[in-house]
């Protein structure tokens, strides 16, 4: 009898891995991580690169400065939260602020060491462009996304991005903004 543990095992390992990384980040500061997670529809893996968010953060800061707003800092806890959201969307193959189980990013703020009452917002983007400035420009044309990105009460951001669908080449980007300092 052939038994397949693919997705359930991958999700369990991802949960353990993420908990360990959060612990390491809380204890030792930022840790450069290369994570691999099995996709929901196939056995292929998706790679998350910890260095990539800095490029998008620089583009977001350029948009903020151009709008006369202060720059924003990248936060490792918010990067972890954005990565958790990204992994969940890829694993469960959805693109929405609310997960199929009814949760959203604010429901897991405490998992990364932030209060549920932390002022925050989330921007999602499903796109075929890989240029950070073009991604930022896509958010700026939406009043709601622009308000989130340029909100001066929020001083930190977490960013995660990965290929969402290898067939179409679509890239999923998650940014979470919060007041954490």
C-alpha positions as CSV (number, residue, x, y, z in Angstrom):
1,X,0.0,0.0,0.0
2,X,1.4,3.4,-1.1
3,X,0.9,6.2,1.4
4,X,1.4,9.9,0.5
5,X,2.3,12.3,3.2
6,X,3.3,15.2,0.8
7,X,1.3,18.3,1.7
8,X,0.4,17.4,5.4
9,X,4.0,16.6,6.1
10,X,5.2,19.7,4.3
11,X,2.9,21.9,6.3
12,X,3.9,20.3,9.6
13,X,7.6,20.7,8.8
14,X,7.0,24.3,7.7
15,X,5.2,25.1,11.0
16,X,8.0,23.6,13.0
17,X,10.7,25.3,10.9
18,X,8.9,28.7,11.2
19,X,8.6,28.4,15.0
20,X,12.3,27.6,15.2
21,X,13.2,30.6,13.0
22,X,11.0,32.9,15.0
23,X,12.8,31.7,18.1
24,X,16.2,32.2,16.5
25,X,15.2,35.7,15.3
26,X,13.9,36.7,18.7
27,X,17.1,35.3,20.4
28,X,19.8,36.2,18.0
29,X,18.4,39.0,15.8
30,X,18.0,38.7,12.0
31,X,18.9,35.4,10.6
32,X,19.3,35.0,6.8
33,X,17.1,32.1,5.8
34,X,16.4,30.1,2.6
35,X,13.1,28.2,3.0
36,X,11.5,25.6,0.8
37,X,7.8,24.7,0.9
38,X,5.9,22.2,-1.1
39,X,3.2,23.7,-3.4
40,X,-0.4,22.8,-2.8
41,X,-1.1,21.5,-6.3
42,X,2.2,19.9,-7.1
43,X,5.2,18.4,-5.4
44,X,7.5,21.3,-6.8
45,X,9.0,23.6,-4.2
46,X,9.0,27.4,-4.0
47,X,12.0,29.2,-2.8
48,X,11.9,32.3,-0.5
49,X,15.0,34.4,-0.4
50,X,15.5,36.5,2.7
51,X,17.5,39.2,0.9
52,X,14.9,40.0,-1.8
53,X,12.6,42.1,0.5
54,X,15.2,44.8,0.9
55,X,14.8,45.8,-2.8
56,X,11.1,46.2,-2.5
57,X,11.4,48.0,0.8
58,X,13.7,50.5,-1.0
59,X,11.1,51.0,-3.7
60,X,8.4,51.5,-1.1
61,X,10.6,54.1,0.7
62,X,11.2,55.9,-2.6
63,X,7.4,56.2,-3.1
64,X,6.9,57.4,0.5
65,X,9.7,60.1,0.2
66,X,8.3,61.2,-3.2
67,X,4.9,61.7,-1.5
68,X,6.6,63.7,1.3
69,X,6.2,60.9,3.9
70,X,9.0,59.5,6.1
71,X,10.8,56.4,5.2
72,X,9.9,53.0,6.8
73,X,12.1,50.4,8.3
74,X,12.0,46.7,7.5
75,X,11.2,44.5,10.6
76,X,12.3,40.9,10.9
77,X,9.1,40.0,12.8
78,X,6.9,41.5,10.0
79,X,9.1,39.7,7.4
80,X,8.3,36.5,9.2
81,X,4.6,37.3,9.3
82,X,4.6,38.2,5.6
83,X,6.3,34.9,4.8
84,X,3.8,33.0,6.9
85,X,1.0,34.6,5.0
86,X,2.7,33.9,1.6
87,X,3.3,30.3,2.5
88,X,-0.3,29.8,3.5
89,X,-1.6,31.3,0.3
90,X,0.6,29.2,-1.8
91,X,0.0,26.0,0.2
92,X,-3.8,26.5,0.1
93,X,-3.8,28.1,-3.4
94,X,-5.8,31.3,-2.6
95,X,-5.2,35.0,-3.0
96,X,-7.1,37.0,-0.4
97,X,-6.8,39.0,2.8
98,X,-8.9,36.3,4.6
99,X,-7.7,32.7,4.5
100,X,-10.2,29.9,3.8
101,X,-10.3,29.2,7.6
102,X,-11.5,32.7,8.2
103,X,-8.2,34.1,9.6
104,X,-6.2,37.1,8.4
105,X,-2.8,38.6,9.1
106,X,-3.9,40.4,12.3
107,X,-5.0,37.0,13.8
108,X,-1.3,35.9,13.8
109,X,0.4,39.1,14.9
110,X,1.0,37.5,18.4
111,X,2.8,34.5,16.7
112,X,5.6,36.9,15.8
113,X,5.7,38.8,19.1
114,X,3.4,41.7,18.3
115,X,0.2,42.7,20.0
116,X,-3.1,42.0,18.3
117,X,-3.9,45.7,18.9
118,X,-0.9,46.9,16.9
119,X,-1.9,49.4,14.3
120,X,-1.3,47.6,11.0
121,X,-2.4,46.8,7.4
122,X,-1.6,44.4,4.7
123,X,-1.1,44.8,0.9
124,X,-1.2,41.9,-1.5
125,X,-0.2,41.8,-5.1
126,X,-0.5,39.0,-7.7
127,X,1.5,40.2,-10.7
128,X,3.5,39.1,-13.7
129,X,6.1,41.9,-13.2
130,X,9.3,41.2,-11.2
131,X,10.6,44.8,-11.0
132,X,10.1,46.3,-7.5
133,X,9.3,49.8,-8.8
134,X,6.6,48.4,-11.1
135,X,5.1,46.4,-8.2
136,X,5.1,49.6,-6.0
137,X,3.4,51.5,-8.9
138,X,0.6,48.8,-9.1
139,X,-0.2,49.5,-5.4
140,X,-0.1,53.3,-5.8
141,X,-2.9,53.3,-8.4
142,X,-5.3,51.7,-5.8
143,X,-6.5,54.3,-3.2
144,X,-6.8,51.6,-0.4
145,X,-3.3,50.1,-1.1
146,X,-1.8,53.6,-1.4
147,X,-3.3,54.7,1.9
148,X,-1.8,51.6,3.6
149,X,1.7,52.1,2.0
150,X,1.9,55.8,2.7
151,X,0.3,55.8,6.2
152,X,2.6,57.9,8.4
153,X,1.5,56.2,11.6
154,X,3.1,53.0,10.4
155,X,6.9,52.9,10.7
156,X,7.8,49.3,9.8
157,X,7.2,46.8,7.0
158,X,7.6,43.1,6.4
159,X,7.9,41.8,2.8
160,X,7.7,38.4,1.2
161,X,7.4,37.3,-2.4
162,X,7.6,34.1,-4.4
163,X,6.3,32.6,-7.6
164,X,2.6,31.8,-7.0
165,X,2.0,29.9,-10.2
166,X,4.9,28.6,-12.3
167,X,2.6,28.0,-15.3
168,X,1.5,31.7,-15.6
169,X,4.7,33.1,-13.9
170,X,2.6,35.1,-11.5
171,X,4.4,36.4,-8.5
172,X,2.7,36.8,-5.1
173,X,3.9,39.7,-2.9
174,X,2.8,40.3,0.7
175,X,3.6,43.4,2.5
176,X,2.6,44.0,6.1
177,X,2.9,47.5,7.6
178,X,2.7,48.2,11.4
179,X,3.6,50.6,14.1
180,X,6.1,48.5,16.1
181,X,8.6,51.0,17.7
